[in-house]
Amino acid sequence: MARVDTWDPWNWPVQGGLKEGEFASSTHTLIASGPPHLAEIDAADIGNAVYPVGLCQDFAWGQTQGVARFYEIGSKRSYVVTGHAAGGITLTDVYYSGPSLLRRLYGVWPDYDGKTLWPTTSATVSPQNPEFGTPYIPPGYENFLYNLQSDFFGRPFGLMLIVHTNLNQTLIVAYFEEGVVPGLNLNFNAQTVILQESATVDYERVVPVRANYSSLENEKIKNTPY
């Protein structure tokens, strides 16, 4: 690894400790929808608690944090104060057949007819939960949900993001809580034979999940010349 006191651009890369042939890619990334809160998921039953969202072509996750800068009379320097953070996600997929993108994002919720794409043990999304009855306005029927005017889309859901390297080392396991969809796009094109969907998701917070992560590359980086 390069050091500022032994930097050798002709012979050493700047970043050290990297394992040749190990990398992260979209192939080793999984997106899944689930109940609104991570606490509702039993780690021993996670396979039944969340629904893998397939056919995604793009996944973009962004965060912003409020920052205020204060000045004082008598100085050119300033003080920086951080505030609340907010984030959003954009997903794009191709529609092949079966459940639409919104039907998959809300996979654990019973729809207008009480049908659930992915039954889960979460009490929040249970059809017996008195807080959420049959929607007043249909969001759509069966496989395709699209009517954002429906009160159905006021119900929150969760999203899980899992990122591995190609050697199956865990890099990220994150759960986005209380997600809602403020935007949906359906795209048709006369020159293509597919229907494209894209949705934006605003979430309340992201929760890092404790997992068997790849260990921090610290001393290994310092002592590796390549």
Kinemage of the C-alpha trace (Angstrom):
@kinemage 1
@onewidth
@group {chain A} dominant
@subgroup {mainchain}
@vectorlist {calphas} color= white
{ca met a 1} P 0.000 0.000 0.000
{ca ala a 2} L 1.190 3.511 -0.713
{ca arg a 3} L 2.190 5.740 2.203
{ca val a 4} L 2.719 9.438 1.848
{ca asp a 5} L 6.347 8.982 2.978
{ca thr a 6} L 7.106 5.970 0.713
{ca trp a 7} L 4.820 6.684 -2.227
{ca asp a 8} L 6.019 4.874 -5.374
{ca pro a 9} L 3.557 5.339 -8.270
{ca trp a 10} L 5.763 3.256 -10.569
{ca asn a 11} L 5.596 0.064 -8.531
{ca trp a 12} L 2.800 0.159 -5.951
{ca pro a 13} L -0.949 0.803 -6.199
{ca val a 14} L -2.335 3.348 -3.778
{ca gln a 15} L -4.881 1.007 -2.185
{ca gly a 16} L -3.465 -2.030 -0.416
{ca gly a 17} L -4.944 -5.145 1.130
{ca leu a 18} L -7.200 -5.912 -1.828
{ca lys a 19} L -7.656 -9.562 -2.698
{ca glu a 20} L -7.121 -10.287 -6.378
{ca gly a 21} L -10.285 -11.584 -8.013
{ca glu a 22} L -12.631 -10.497 -5.215
{ca phe a 23} L -15.133 -7.769 -5.986
{ca ala a 24} L -18.686 -6.608 -5.390
{ca ser a 25} L -21.200 -6.454 -8.226
{ca ser a 26} L -24.921 -6.344 -8.903
{ca thr a 27} L -24.839 -10.120 -9.442
{ca his a 28} L -24.089 -10.565 -5.756
{ca thr a 29} L -26.683 -8.065 -4.535
{ca leu a 30} L -30.174 -8.951 -3.298
{ca ile a 31} L -33.160 -6.673 -2.665
{ca ala a 32} L -36.104 -7.916 -0.613
{ca ser a 33} L -39.313 -6.368 0.708
{ca gly a 34} L -40.748 -7.066 4.129
{ca pro a 35} L -42.653 -5.688 7.104
{ca pro a 36} L -42.203 -2.018 8.035
{ca his a 37} L -39.701 -2.597 10.866
{ca leu a 38} L -36.662 -4.811 11.273
{ca ala a 39} L -37.765 -5.686 14.809
{ca glu a 40} L -40.722 -7.564 13.317
{ca ile a 41} L -38.385 -10.071 11.664
{ca asp a 42} L -37.204 -13.159 13.512
{ca ala a 43} L -33.605 -13.823 12.426
{ca ala a 44} L -34.264 -17.564 12.524
{ca asp a 45} L -37.196 -17.157 10.127
{ca ile a 46} L -35.865 -14.448 7.833
{ca gly a 47} L -36.387 -16.606 4.729
{ca asn a 48} L -40.131 -16.508 5.315
{ca ala a 49} L -40.259 -12.904 6.522
{ca val a 50} L -38.966 -11.049 3.438
{ca tyr a 51} L -39.765 -11.345 -0.264
{ca pro a 52} L -36.904 -11.198 -2.828
{ca val a 53} L -37.579 -8.513 -5.461
{ca gly a 54} L -36.359 -9.728 -8.833
{ca leu a 55} L -36.084 -8.305 -12.361
{ca cys a 56} L -34.545 -5.063 -11.068
{ca gln a 57} L -32.309 -3.310 -13.583
{ca asp a 58} L -31.257 -0.319 -11.482
{ca phe a 59} L -31.122 0.388 -7.763
{ca ala a 60} L -30.062 3.866 -6.646
{ca trp a 61} L -29.856 4.852 -2.996
{ca gly a 62} L -29.147 8.396 -1.870
{ca gln a 63} L -28.989 10.203 1.448
{ca thr a 64} L -28.851 13.844 2.469
{ca gln a 65} L -28.119 15.482 5.792
{ca gly a 66} L -29.116 18.941 6.835
{ca val a 67} L -26.111 21.170 7.484
{ca ala a 68} L -26.165 24.688 8.940
{ca arg a 69} L -23.183 27.042 8.880
{ca phe a 70} L -22.889 29.842 11.436
{ca tyr a 71} L -20.562 32.818 11.357
{ca glu a 72} L -19.621 35.270 14.059
{ca ile a 73} L -18.745 38.916 14.071
{ca gly a 74} L -15.019 39.356 14.385
{ca ser a 75} L -13.858 36.233 12.575
{ca lys a 76} L -13.655 34.775 9.082
{ca arg a 77} L -14.057 31.248 10.455
{ca ser a 78} L -17.373 29.408 10.786
{ca tyr a 79} L -19.113 26.696 12.757
{ca val a 80} L -20.791 23.746 11.028
{ca val a 81} L -23.734 21.976 12.681
{ca thr a 82} L -25.304 18.810 11.283
{ca gly a 83} L -29.023 18.097 11.457
{ca his a 84} L -31.507 15.476 10.347
{ca ala a 85} L -30.743 12.949 7.625
{ca ala a 86} L -33.182 11.700 4.985
{ca gly a 87} L -32.866 9.174 2.222
{ca gly a 88} L -34.562 7.789 -0.840
{ca ile a 89} L -34.337 4.876 -3.234
{ca thr a 90} L -35.134 4.529 -6.925
{ca leu a 91} L -35.787 1.119 -8.476
{ca thr a 92} L -36.195 0.319 -12.155
{ca asp a 93} L -37.216 -3.021 -13.588
{ca val a 94} L -38.580 -4.704 -16.667
{ca tyr a 95} L -42.023 -6.230 -16.444
{ca tyr a 96} L -41.960 -9.791 -17.668
{ca ser a 97} L -45.144 -11.286 -16.187
{ca gly a 98} L -46.620 -11.928 -12.774
{ca pro a 99} L -46.490 -9.396 -9.912
{ca ser a 100} L -45.683 -5.794 -10.833
{ca leu a 101} L -42.993 -3.762 -9.075
{ca leu a 102} L -45.389 -2.232 -6.544
{ca arg a 103} L -47.023 -5.605 -5.915
{ca arg a 104} L -43.566 -6.949 -5.034
{ca leu a 105} L -42.598 -3.969 -2.879
{ca tyr a 106} L -45.843 -4.417 -0.958
{ca gly a 107} L -45.530 -8.203 -1.157
{ca val a 108} L -46.245 -8.832 2.524
{ca trp a 109} L -49.396 -6.673 2.574
{ca pro a 110} L -52.871 -8.073 1.826
{ca asp a 111} L -54.278 -6.313 -1.241
{ca tyr a 112} L -57.803 -5.004 -1.934
{ca asp a 113} L -59.121 -8.569 -2.130
{ca gly a 114} L -57.193 -9.689 0.954
{ca lys a 115} L -54.636 -11.653 -1.052
{ca thr a 116} L -51.017 -11.669 0.104
{ca leu a 117} L -48.123 -12.271 -2.255
{ca trp a 118} L -45.762 -13.331 0.523
{ca pro a 119} L -47.416 -14.297 3.835
{ca thr a 120} L -45.340 -13.295 6.850
{ca thr a 121} L -45.635 -13.559 10.607
{ca ser a 122} L -45.534 -9.776 11.113
{ca ala a 123} L -48.458 -8.575 13.223
{ca thr a 124} L -48.442 -5.170 11.505
{ca val a 125} L -49.243 -6.517 8.059
{ca ser a 126} L -51.604 -9.215 9.276
{ca pro a 127} L -55.108 -9.114 7.735
{ca gln a 128} L -56.381 -9.249 11.342
{ca asn a 129} L -54.705 -5.950 12.222
{ca pro a 130} L -57.643 -3.574 12.951
{ca glu a 131} L -55.533 -0.529 12.029
{ca phe a 132} L -55.470 -1.535 8.380
{ca gly a 133} L -58.672 -2.844 6.883
{ca thr a 134} L -59.718 -3.122 3.247
{ca pro a 135} L -58.559 -0.041 1.288
{ca tyr a 136} L -61.322 2.403 0.383
{ca ile a 137} L -59.839 2.911 -3.072
{ca pro a 138} L -58.494 -0.096 -5.008
{ca pro a 139} L -54.738 0.117 -5.700
{ca gly a 140} L -55.189 -2.297 -8.602
{ca tyr a 141} L -56.062 -5.951 -8.748
{ca glu a 142} L -54.199 -9.235 -8.619
{ca asn a 143} L -50.685 -8.834 -10.092
{ca phe a 144} L -50.657 -5.137 -11.024
{ca leu a 145} L -50.858 -2.375 -8.419
{ca tyr a 146} L -50.524 1.166 -9.733
{ca asn a 147} L -53.115 3.586 -8.343
{ca leu a 148} L -51.143 5.783 -5.944
{ca gln a 149} L -54.349 7.622 -5.069
{ca ser a 150} L -55.384 4.514 -3.140
{ca asp a 151} L -55.089 4.651 0.634
{ca phe a 152} L -53.389 1.258 0.324
{ca phe a 153} L -50.143 3.069 -0.498
{ca gly a 154} L -50.227 4.917 2.803
{ca arg a 155} L -49.158 1.662 4.422
{ca pro a 156} L -45.421 1.411 5.061
{ca phe a 157} L -43.176 -1.474 4.070
{ca gly a 158} L -39.542 -2.387 4.617
{ca leu a 159} L -36.708 -3.053 2.172
{ca met a 160} L -33.652 -5.186 2.822
{ca leu a 161} L -30.410 -4.714 0.891
{ca ile a 162} L -27.746 -7.447 0.960
{ca val a 163} L -24.414 -7.004 -0.812
{ca his a 164} L -21.790 -9.769 -1.045
{ca thr a 165} L -18.530 -10.070 -2.891
{ca asn a 166} L -18.177 -12.746 -5.565
{ca leu a 167} L -16.422 -14.868 -2.902
{ca asn a 168} L -19.519 -14.632 -0.686
{ca gln a 169} L -18.067 -12.180 1.828
{ca thr a 170} L -20.757 -9.929 3.316
{ca leu a 171} L -20.318 -6.182 2.810
{ca ile a 172} L -23.751 -4.669 3.504
{ca val a 173} L -26.937 -5.848 5.191
{ca ala a 174} L -29.256 -2.870 5.618
{ca tyr a 175} L -32.952 -2.550 6.358
{ca phe a 176} L -34.910 0.512 5.217
{ca glu a 177} L -37.858 1.030 7.532
{ca glu a 178} L -41.279 2.575 6.885
{ca gly a 179} L -40.902 2.963 3.156
{ca val a 180} L -43.602 4.622 1.046
{ca val a 181} L -43.823 5.228 -2.699
{ca pro a 182} L -44.216 8.882 -3.788
{ca gly a 183} L -43.625 8.169 -7.474
{ca leu a 184} L -44.300 5.484 -10.085
{ca asn a 185} L -43.542 5.445 -13.803
{ca leu a 186} L -44.650 2.947 -16.464
{ca asn a 187} L -42.809 3.262 -19.759
{ca phe a 188} L -43.883 1.864 -23.118
{ca asn a 189} L -41.926 2.157 -26.341
{ca ala a 190} L -43.075 1.163 -29.815
{ca gln a 191} L -39.540 0.060 -30.720
{ca thr a 192} L -39.200 -2.394 -27.837
{ca val a 193} L -41.259 -5.313 -26.622
{ca ile a 194} L -40.970 -4.754 -22.881
{ca leu a 195} L -42.734 -2.633 -20.311
{ca gln a 196} L -40.464 -0.775 -17.911
{ca glu a 197} L -41.408 0.228 -14.385
{ca ser a 198} L -39.651 2.599 -12.016
{ca ala a 199} L -40.581 3.642 -8.512
{ca thr a 200} L -39.165 6.002 -5.922
{ca val a 201} L -39.187 5.052 -2.262
{ca asp a 202} L -38.859 7.416 0.679
{ca tyr a 203} L -37.991 5.714 3.952
{ca glu a 204} L -37.966 6.827 7.586
{ca arg a 205} L -34.553 5.430 8.540
{ca val a 206} L -31.987 2.835 7.500
{ca val a 207} L -30.897 0.252 10.077
{ca pro a 208} L -27.516 -1.501 9.679
{ca val a 209} L -27.998 -5.204 10.422
{ca arg a 210} L -25.403 -7.118 12.397
{ca ala a 211} L -24.091 -9.948 10.228
{ca asn a 212} L -20.984 -12.031 9.548
{ca tyr a 213} L -19.175 -9.270 7.680
{ca ser a 214} L -15.846 -9.378 5.946
{ca ser a 215} L -13.353 -8.116 8.562
{ca leu a 216} L -12.071 -4.552 8.447
{ca glu a 217} L -9.000 -4.178 6.250
{ca asn a 218} L -6.787 -2.136 8.576
{ca glu a 219} L -3.418 -3.609 9.604
{ca lys a 220} L -3.535 -5.876 6.562
{ca ile a 221} L -3.693 -2.786 4.350
{ca lys a 222} L -0.834 -1.071 6.148
{ca asn a 223} L 1.476 -4.070 5.794
{ca thr a 224} L 0.605 -5.119 2.228
{ca pro a 225} L 2.779 -3.599 -0.490
{ca tyr a 226} L 0.388 -4.505 -3.307
